[in-house]
Amino acid sequence: MSYTVKNLSQGDRELIAFRIGDQEFCVNIMSVREIRGWTPATAMPHSPAHMKGVINLRGAILPIIDLSARLGMKPAEPSVRHVIIVAQVRRKVVGLLVDAVSDILTVTDDNIQPTPEVSSDIERQFARGILAIEKRMICLVELEALFPDTESEAA
Amino acid sequence: MDMNEIKEIFFQECEEQLAELESGLMKMNDGDRDPETVNAVFRAVHSIKGGAGAFGLDDLVAFAHVFETTLDCVRSNRLEPTQDVLKVMLKSADVLADLTNAARDGGSVDESRSRGLVKELEALANGELPSPSTAAEAPTPKPVAKAALAPTPVAEATKAADDSGFQPIPFSFDDFGEEEAGSGLPVYEITFKPRSDLYSKGNDATLLLRDLSRLGEMSSYCNIEDLPGLDDLDAEAAYFSWNITLKTDKGEDAIHAVFEFAEWDCDLAVKAVEAATSISSNDELPMIPVPFDLSILDEGAVEAPAEPKSDAAAAVAAAEAASNVTQMAAAAARVEKKESAASAAASAAAAAQNNAAAGQTIRVDLDRVDRLINLVGELVINQAMLSQSVIENDTTGTSSINMGLEELQQLTREIQDSVMAIRAQPVKPVFQRMSRIVREIADMTGKTIRLITEGENTEVDKTVIDKLAEPLTHMIRNAVDHGIETPEKRAAAGKNTEGTVRLTAKHRSGRILIELADDGAGINREKVRQKAIDNDLIPADANLSDEEIDNLIFLPGFSTADKISDISGRGVGMDVVKRSIQALGGRINITSRPGHGSVFTMSLPLTLAVLDGMVVTVAGQTLVVPLTAIVETLQPEAAAIHSFGANHRLISIRNSFCPLVDVGRILNFRATQANPVEGVALLVESEGGGQRALMVDAIQGQRQVVIKSLEANYTHVPGIAAATILGDGRVALILDVDAVVGASRGQALKPEMSLAAAG
């Protein structure tokens, strides 16, 4: 068995691409901890629509966020074919519910085009750029922007 | 090990020494004149000085040296430790702590303060009394009712003598016996030989001995010479008798009263003896039988008792062991070795007593303990999972599996308790820190404040203790700054010019209760109300009860201080205190009597790791309700349910009416209220008082659950205290009963800004 060690040069970054509906998104691989299948989550009271509930991740309580709903699209109806991307956002770990993981991409900063000007706030808020790869359009999502820091209220 | 590590150890030791120093000085402040206390204080400063010298921490050495010199004067009786002297010393202890911290973390110390103290200390050492102005108003040291526990009778004797202006005298443990004999209480020699009837009538020698030991200082010796060999042993016969020496002022009648119902079934002789002929004159008496141990069958030597035991406790333990028939064989074998064994035990016990109650300790990295606790948590979940699958697979024929499982369950629980006990620590260090804060703020505000602490040995989980310091500091600041009036105002109100802050800790039904009481002016309700109206916190025409007004101070953005002082008003209000207490799973409440002061009551969980819960089903969800909150459960009957207005329903329980709260509705799990008759009502009592009947659909059972934080990865959810993992690996939510009860009173459970909700 052989391993190919990619030497990432300066400016290169690895991204994980995933699908929600007919759109593709990607996040930085450094924030992804693991990828696992869908397990039923325990619903939380008084939670927003994109909060699917919490699951047990080896003893830790992991909130599951329906990324589709969070991005303002149609809420997902989770099935066994859905996938949870476990990602670290600042000091918290969250599970992102997506349709499927599609690719691992190595790109340079040059590959990333600026976000087109659209009128909607939500897209401008989370999108950090657009990648054009083999006629696919992949939106680079910044997780930190999706989950703003609320810890700073501490006195 | 490099230099830094050694230095780190030094600083850790410093922390211990500083704690020792402060507690010693506080004891002296309360009138303790035990030479050992003075010595301990001296030793603490001395060892800090020694270590600091080795690391070249010159500032620390210089200050410790002056401090030590003055303490030496106290030690050698050249300086009377009056309250003024102790005041200087307590401040010096604070500066010493600051210097130590500065040496560890860098940073600087208020030099004018330390220089001033050095001068004061030197003046004291030179025999100059504290400045006359303070000396004039200084009260003479008076013994306080709540003095620190004296560890030995000798200390008690010295303290008693102190009342008449007695000078402390040095003592050694050699004259223990004489001191004791001189204390003058009548001594009784009791022989107690139960007959078989005593046991057959349901009496128990153990209990009688225990009652007897409550009368006074007791030592007992169990006579087992009558014990026959194993072959001749009659399990129902009585073979033991006891020779007891009891020092009590309760009189002979009290001794007979103990045996009131047993006197006909035993041979009892009570003889008053001269105090002088007690204990040391009798060779047999100080022998303390230890609990029997099978190991003595093989070995001549007897192992010393593992824990220091008082004579009375040892006697009770021996009696308990003796009443256990299965151990009689061991006892029989022991007869011949009785004498050597007993004296060995006596000397071991004496040695243990010399070591005071201080057990042996090791210092462990907190991370290691945490890892262990996590692992045990997983073990508990796993064990529950195993139990569940065994039940599901219904192994009726294989009782060995069930037995093994039961044993595993018990073991897991025991391991868990032991692991939790590792983290349990007395609240003492936090309380001690508070005394410094009281001193400092009293100085800044020109008030005289006495801090009284009670129950500082109450044990709580370390995380709870650590997180307690901040809110407590803030509340103490408030109590001294706003709560207690200036001496002039107090005098005008006819109060003692010295204000009192009382900090108490105690256990109550599986929680720790911390109370902070001041004897200040109490809450100015009119002012609070006006302030709340001005800040748009309540409508101008709101009709609030006194209690509700008092609790307004917990609202965000509320401060009663007219102007922001140096001490409070750092932008941290009581709302932050409340939030940090809530984050610990606790509640805080205030009661105030105008003119008499306020009491803050905090109720906190003992540990943040496990709780006993009732597992229930609500609208298809599994929830855990903390068992401590539940008073009783009942199945409501249709006749007991009454409608009350448009939306409320009450349930009548033994002629009182209690509001029904549908948990599923409150948590938004369903849109309409469920039919109470189909569910189960959990009668709960909330911290704020008042009962509620929480309606759930069904009860699954009781279980100990491991508490998992929701905040770690998510956020605080109103109505939910935490989460746990069930046997099948799924997450269940733990209900925050008080929040749910609060919501039923009309305080809406609002979703807060959260990681997932924001955006």
Boltz contact constraints between the chains, C-beta under 6 A:
constraints:
  - contact:
      token1: [A, 42]
      token2: [B, 731]
      max_distance: 6.0
  - contact:
      token1: [A, 44]
      token2: [B, 717]
      max_distance: 6.0
  - contact:
      token1: [A, 45]
      token2: [B, 667]
      max_distance: 6.0
  - contact:
      token1: [A, 45]
      token2: [B, 668]
      max_distance: 6.0
  - contact:
      token1: [A, 45]
      token2: [B, 719]
      max_distance: 6.0
  - contact:
      token1: [A, 46]
      token2: [B, 668]
      max_distance: 6.0
  - contact:
      token1: [A, 46]
      token2: [B, 751]
      max_distance: 6.0
  - contact:
      token1: [A, 48]
      token2: [B, 757]
      max_distance: 6.0
  - contact:
      token1: [A, 51]
      token2: [B, 756]
      max_distance: 6.0
  - contact:
      token1: [A, 54]
      token2: [B, 731]
      max_distance: 6.0
  - contact:
      token1: [A, 56]
      token2: [B, 725]
      max_distance: 6.0
  - contact:
      token1: [A, 56]
      token2: [B, 729]
      max_distance: 6.0
  - contact:
      token1: [A, 56]
      token2: [B, 731]
      max_distance: 6.0
  - contact:
      token1: [A, 59]
      token2: [B, 378]
      max_distance: 6.0
  - contact:
      token1: [A, 61]
      token2: [B, 708]
      max_distance: 6.0
  - contact:
      token1: [A, 61]
      token2: [B, 710]
      max_distance: 6.0
  - contact:
      token1: [A, 61]
      token2: [B, 723]
      max_distance: 6.0
  - contact:
      token1: [A, 62]
      token2: [B, 713]
      max_distance: 6.0
  - contact:
      token1: [A, 63]
      token2: [B, 713]
      max_distance: 6.0
  - contact:
      token1: [A, 63]
      token2: [B, 714]
      max_distance: 6.0
  - contact:
      token1: [A, 63]
      token2: [B, 756]
      max_distance: 6.0
  - contact:
      token1: [A, 65]
      token2: [B, 756]
      max_distance: 6.0
  - contact:
      token1: [A, 92]
      token2: [B, 713]
      max_distance: 6.0
  - contact:
      token1: [A, 93]
      token2: [B, 713]
      max_distance: 6.0
  - contact:
      token1: [A, 147]
      token2: [B, 755]
      max_distance: 6.0
  - contact:
      token1: [A, 148]
      token2: [B, 758]
      max_distance: 6.0
  - contact:
      token1: [A, 150]
      token2: [B, 753]
      max_distance: 6.0
  - contact:
      token1: [A, 155]
      token2: [B, 572]
      max_distance: 6.0
  - contact:
      token1: [A, 155]
      token2: [B, 576]
      max_distance: 6.0
